[in-house]
Amino acid sequence: MLEHGILVTLGVAFLIAVALSPIFIPFLRRLKFGQSIREEGPKSHQKKSGTPTMGGIVIFISIMATTIIMVGKLYGMDTKTYLLLIVTFGYGLIGFLDDYIKVVMKRNLGLTSKQKLIGQIVIAIVFFLLYKQGGFSTDIRIPGTDISFDIQFAYFFFILFLLVGASNAVNLTDGLDGLLAGTAAIAFGAYSVLAYNQENYTIAIFCIAVVGAVLGFLVFNAHPAKVFMGDTGSLALGGALAAVAILTKLELLLAIIGGVFAIETLSVIIQVISFKTRGKRVFKMSPLHHHYELSGWSEWRVVVTFWTVGFLFAVLGIYIEVWVK
């Protein structure tokens, strides 16, 4: 029953994204919702200027519709599902506002860092309050063991760090055609396996809905991309991934399963610290994917390499939780 439901969920989410994309792409192009390329970015990216962005709307619709339909049909909506949808909607809305300001109001940087951070914190607070009201645990467990620690109210700051950190980390990874769509599909695929192993079936269905949605979007986002997801998609995916990690009580495993996102973020932190303290750059450009581009790698080679690394991290995460334990 569940295996059949998983396959149907994957197919429904994929088909919704594939069906909506050809409708949205011309619509976004007519509205001149095209991506502005930063001048300080790789010169090869200038040719992408004007490519429709905000395609994350397609991913968002596919995830929300598929989850509501399939979870409602198979199990009935529960608190965990509502929490996942609230986070996805909240962070997706922040991303949408950011994209809208960029492409409609022609302010290339979108929301200010402070505005975006405030929005992310507000959603995290709402999530924590509903999480506590639902009576969920404030324990943190070491992956692959039965060792856990109850950090009580400090769990709020942990949740805040995960939601804000993951949404920004995933956002940083969205810099090449198909890069984020592929790595997100892998990470959510890994968490779907772990949720299934825990018998957290509604979370597994949600994760599979995300996989189907981003794979359907990837049909149009693979190099050369016909559409970009923008912050609408990347912030929603990042927030959703952190929420899944929290609700499966596999928060610490996010650093491994989301290893590509963590490395991308770390490369930016290293670059900034090095430049401010020594006046020198460690990488040719950050995030890390741009470093390899400027080192002569083709865009497709960088993307496939990062997908491969993401897959290996996902397998490692599953191995630690399922087999080591």
C-alpha positions as CSV (number, residue, x, y, z in Angstrom):
1,M,0.0,0.0,0.0
2,L,2.7,2.5,1.1
3,E,5.1,1.5,-1.7
4,H,2.3,2.1,-4.2
5,G,1.5,5.4,-2.6
6,I,5.1,6.5,-2.8
7,L,5.3,5.7,-6.5
8,V,2.0,7.5,-7.1
9,T,3.2,10.5,-5.1
10,L,6.5,10.7,-7.0
11,G,4.6,10.5,-10.3
12,V,1.9,13.1,-9.4
13,A,4.5,15.6,-8.2
14,F,6.6,15.1,-11.2
15,L,3.7,15.4,-13.7
16,I,2.4,18.6,-12.0
17,A,5.8,20.3,-12.3
18,V,6.3,19.1,-15.9
19,A,2.8,20.2,-16.8
20,L,2.9,23.6,-15.2
21,S,6.4,24.6,-16.3
22,P,5.6,25.1,-20.0
23,I,2.7,27.3,-18.9
24,F,4.6,29.4,-16.4
25,I,7.8,29.9,-18.4
26,P,6.2,31.9,-21.3
27,F,4.0,33.7,-18.7
28,L,7.1,34.8,-16.7
29,R,8.9,35.8,-19.9
30,R,5.9,38.0,-21.0
31,L,6.0,39.6,-17.6
32,K,9.7,40.2,-18.0
33,F,10.4,38.2,-14.8
34,G,14.0,37.6,-16.0
35,Q,17.0,36.9,-13.9
36,S,19.5,39.8,-13.4
37,I,23.1,38.5,-13.4
38,R,25.5,40.1,-11.0
39,E,28.4,41.8,-12.7
40,E,30.9,40.3,-10.2
41,G,29.8,36.8,-11.1
42,P,31.5,34.6,-13.7
43,K,31.5,36.3,-17.1
44,S,30.1,33.2,-18.8
45,H,26.8,33.7,-16.8
46,Q,26.0,37.0,-18.5
47,K,24.4,35.2,-21.3
48,K,21.8,33.8,-18.8
49,S,20.5,37.3,-18.2
50,G,16.8,37.5,-18.9
51,T,16.2,33.8,-18.3
52,P,12.8,33.6,-16.5
53,T,13.2,33.2,-12.7
54,M,10.7,32.6,-9.9
55,G,10.2,29.1,-11.4
56,G,10.1,28.0,-7.8
57,I,6.4,28.7,-7.9
58,V,6.0,25.5,-9.9
59,I,7.9,23.5,-7.3
60,F,5.9,25.1,-4.5
61,I,2.6,24.3,-6.1
62,S,3.6,20.8,-6.9
63,I,4.8,20.1,-3.4
64,M,1.8,21.6,-1.7
65,A,-0.8,20.0,-4.0
66,T,0.7,16.6,-4.0
67,T,1.3,16.5,-0.3
68,I,-2.3,17.6,0.5
69,I,-3.8,15.1,-1.9
70,M,-1.6,12.1,-1.1
71,V,-1.2,12.4,2.6
72,G,-4.9,13.3,2.9
73,K,-5.9,10.2,0.8
74,L,-3.5,7.7,2.5
75,Y,-3.3,8.8,6.1
76,G,-5.1,12.0,6.8
77,M,-3.4,15.3,7.5
78,D,-1.5,15.3,10.8
79,T,0.5,17.9,12.8
80,K,3.8,17.0,11.2
81,T,2.4,17.5,7.7
82,Y,1.0,20.9,8.6
83,L,4.3,21.9,10.1
84,L,6.1,21.0,6.9
85,L,3.6,22.8,4.8
86,I,3.7,25.9,7.0
87,V,7.6,26.1,6.8
88,T,7.5,25.5,3.0
89,F,4.9,28.2,2.5
90,G,6.6,30.6,4.9
91,Y,10.1,30.4,3.4
92,G,8.7,30.2,-0.1
93,L,6.8,33.5,0.6
94,I,10.0,35.2,1.8
95,G,11.8,34.0,-1.4
96,F,8.9,35.1,-3.6
97,L,9.0,38.6,-2.1
98,D,12.8,38.7,-2.6
99,D,12.5,37.6,-6.2
100,Y,9.6,40.0,-6.9
101,I,11.6,43.0,-5.6
102,K,14.5,41.9,-7.8
103,V,12.7,41.4,-11.1
104,V,9.7,43.8,-10.8
105,M,11.1,46.6,-8.8
106,K,14.5,46.1,-10.5
107,R,16.5,46.1,-7.2
108,N,19.1,43.4,-8.0
109,L,19.7,42.4,-4.4
110,G,16.0,42.0,-3.5
111,L,15.1,42.1,0.2
112,T,17.9,43.5,2.4
113,S,19.8,40.9,4.5
114,K,18.1,42.2,7.6
115,Q,14.6,42.0,6.1
116,K,15.2,38.4,4.9
117,L,16.6,37.4,8.3
118,I,13.7,38.8,10.2
119,G,11.3,36.9,8.0
120,Q,13.2,33.7,8.5
121,I,13.3,34.2,12.2
122,V,9.5,34.8,12.4
123,I,8.8,31.6,10.5
124,A,11.1,29.7,12.8
125,I,9.4,31.1,15.9
126,V,5.9,30.1,14.5
127,F,7.3,26.6,13.8
128,F,8.7,26.3,17.3
129,L,5.5,27.4,19.0
130,L,3.5,24.9,16.9
131,Y,6.1,22.2,17.5
132,K,5.9,22.7,21.3
133,Q,2.1,22.8,21.2
134,G,2.2,19.4,19.4
135,G,4.1,17.9,22.3
136,F,7.2,16.9,20.2
137,S,10.5,16.1,21.9
138,T,13.3,18.6,22.5
139,D,15.9,15.9,22.6
140,I,18.9,15.9,20.3
141,R,20.1,12.4,19.4
142,I,23.6,11.5,18.1
143,P,23.0,9.7,14.7
144,G,23.7,6.0,14.7
145,T,23.3,5.7,18.5
146,D,20.6,5.7,21.2
147,I,22.4,8.6,23.0
148,S,20.2,11.7,23.3
149,F,20.2,14.9,25.3
150,D,17.2,17.0,26.3
151,I,18.2,20.6,25.8
152,Q,14.6,21.9,26.7
153,F,14.1,25.6,25.9
154,A,17.5,25.8,24.2
155,Y,16.0,23.7,21.5
156,F,14.3,26.8,20.2
157,F,17.7,28.4,19.4
158,F,18.7,25.1,17.8
159,I,15.6,25.1,15.6
160,L,16.3,28.7,14.7
161,F,19.8,27.9,13.7
162,L,18.7,24.9,11.6
163,L,15.9,26.7,9.7
164,V,17.7,29.9,9.0
165,G,21.0,28.2,8.3
166,A,19.6,25.5,6.0
167,S,17.5,27.9,4.0
168,N,20.5,30.2,3.4
169,A,22.8,27.3,2.7
170,V,20.5,25.8,0.1
171,N,20.0,29.3,-1.4
172,L,23.8,29.7,-1.8
173,T,23.9,26.4,-3.7
174,D,21.4,27.6,-6.4
175,G,24.1,29.1,-8.7
176,L,24.3,26.7,-11.7
177,D,21.8,25.1,-14.0
178,G,20.3,22.1,-12.3
179,L,22.7,22.1,-9.4
180,L,20.2,22.7,-6.6
181,A,17.4,20.7,-8.1
182,G,19.6,17.7,-8.3
183,T,21.2,18.0,-4.9
184,A,17.8,18.7,-3.3
185,A,16.2,15.7,-4.9
186,I,19.1,13.5,-3.4
187,A,18.8,15.0,0.1
188,F,15.1,14.7,0.3
189,G,15.3,11.2,-1.2
190,A,17.6,10.2,1.6
191,Y,15.3,11.6,4.3
192,S,12.4,9.8,2.7
193,V,14.2,6.5,3.2
194,L,15.0,7.4,6.8
195,A,11.4,8.6,7.5
196,Y,10.1,5.4,6.0
197,N,12.5,3.4,8.2
198,Q,11.0,5.2,11.3
199,E,7.5,4.6,10.1
200,N,7.0,8.3,9.8
201,Y,5.0,7.8,6.6
202,T,3.5,11.2,6.2
203,I,7.0,12.8,6.3
204,A,8.2,10.2,3.8
205,I,5.3,11.1,1.5
206,F,6.2,14.8,1.8
207,C,9.8,14.1,1.0
208,I,8.9,12.1,-2.1
209,A,6.6,14.9,-3.2
210,V,9.6,17.2,-3.1
211,V,11.7,14.8,-5.0
212,G,9.1,14.5,-7.7
213,A,8.5,18.3,-7.9
214,V,12.2,19.2,-8.2
215,L,12.9,16.4,-10.8
216,G,9.9,17.7,-12.8
217,F,11.4,21.2,-12.6
218,L,14.8,19.8,-13.5
219,V,13.5,18.9,-16.9
220,F,13.4,22.6,-17.7
221,N,16.2,23.7,-15.3
222,A,19.0,21.4,-16.6
223,H,21.7,23.0,-18.6
224,P,21.0,25.1,-20.6
225,A,18.3,26.2,-18.2
226,K,15.0,27.5,-19.6
227,V,14.0,28.8,-16.1
228,F,15.5,29.4,-12.7
229,M,13.8,28.6,-9.4
230,G,14.9,31.8,-7.7
231,D,14.7,32.3,-4.0
232,T,11.1,31.3,-4.2
233,G,12.2,27.7,-4.6
234,S,15.6,27.7,-2.9
235,L,14.5,29.2,0.4
236,A,11.4,27.0,0.5
237,L,13.5,23.9,-0.1
238,G,16.0,24.8,2.5
239,G,13.4,25.5,5.2
240,A,11.6,22.3,4.3
241,L,14.7,20.2,4.5
242,A,15.5,21.6,8.0
243,A,11.9,20.9,9.1
244,V,12.1,17.3,7.9
245,A,15.4,16.8,9.8
246,I,13.8,18.3,13.0
247,L,10.6,16.2,12.7
248,T,12.4,13.0,12.1
249,K,14.8,13.8,15.0
250,L,17.7,13.5,12.7
251,E,18.8,17.1,13.0
252,L,22.6,16.4,13.3
253,L,22.4,14.1,10.3
254,L,21.5,17.1,8.2
255,A,25.2,18.2,8.2
256,I,26.0,14.9,6.4
257,I,23.0,14.4,4.1
258,G,23.1,18.1,3.3
259,G,26.9,18.0,3.0
260,V,27.0,19.8,-0.3
261,F,25.0,22.7,1.2
262,A,27.3,22.8,4.2
263,I,30.5,22.8,2.1
264,E,29.1,25.6,-0.1
265,T,28.3,27.7,2.9
266,L,31.7,27.0,4.5
267,S,33.4,28.1,1.3
268,V,31.7,31.5,1.6
269,I,32.6,31.9,5.3
270,I,36.2,31.0,4.6
271,Q,36.4,33.4,1.7
272,V,35.0,36.3,3.7
273,I,37.1,35.7,6.8
274,S,40.3,35.3,4.7
275,F,39.7,38.4,2.6
276,K,38.8,40.5,5.7
277,T,41.7,39.3,7.8
278,R,44.5,38.7,5.2
279,G,43.2,40.6,2.2
280,K,43.5,37.4,0.2
281,R,41.0,35.1,-1.3
282,V,41.2,31.3,-0.8
283,F,39.0,30.5,-3.7
284,K,38.8,32.2,-7.1
285,M,35.2,32.9,-6.3
286,S,32.7,31.6,-3.7
287,P,30.4,29.7,-3.3
288,L,32.6,26.8,-4.2
289,H,30.9,25.8,-7.5
290,H,32.1,29.1,-9.0
291,H,35.7,28.3,-8.0
292,Y,35.6,25.2,-10.2
293,E,33.9,27.1,-13.0
294,L,36.7,29.6,-13.0
295,S,39.3,26.8,-12.8
296,G,38.2,25.7,-16.3
297,W,35.5,23.1,-15.5
298,S,32.4,23.1,-17.7
299,E,29.2,24.0,-15.9
300,W,27.8,20.5,-16.5
301,R,30.9,18.9,-15.1
302,V,30.6,20.9,-11.9
303,V,26.9,20.1,-11.5
304,V,27.4,16.4,-12.1
305,T,30.3,16.3,-9.7
306,F,28.3,18.0,-7.0
307,W,25.4,15.7,-7.6
308,T,27.8,12.7,-7.1
309,V,29.2,14.1,-3.9
310,G,25.7,14.8,-2.7
311,F,24.7,11.2,-3.4
312,L,27.7,9.9,-1.5
313,F,26.8,12.1,1.5
314,A,23.2,10.8,1.3
315,V,24.3,7.2,1.3
316,L,26.7,7.8,4.2
317,G,23.9,9.4,6.2
318,I,21.5,6.5,5.6
319,Y,24.3,4.1,6.4
320,I,25.1,5.8,9.8
321,E,21.4,5.8,10.8
322,V,20.1,2.5,9.5
323,W,23.1,0.1,9.5
324,V,25.4,1.4,12.1
325,K,22.6,1.8,14.6
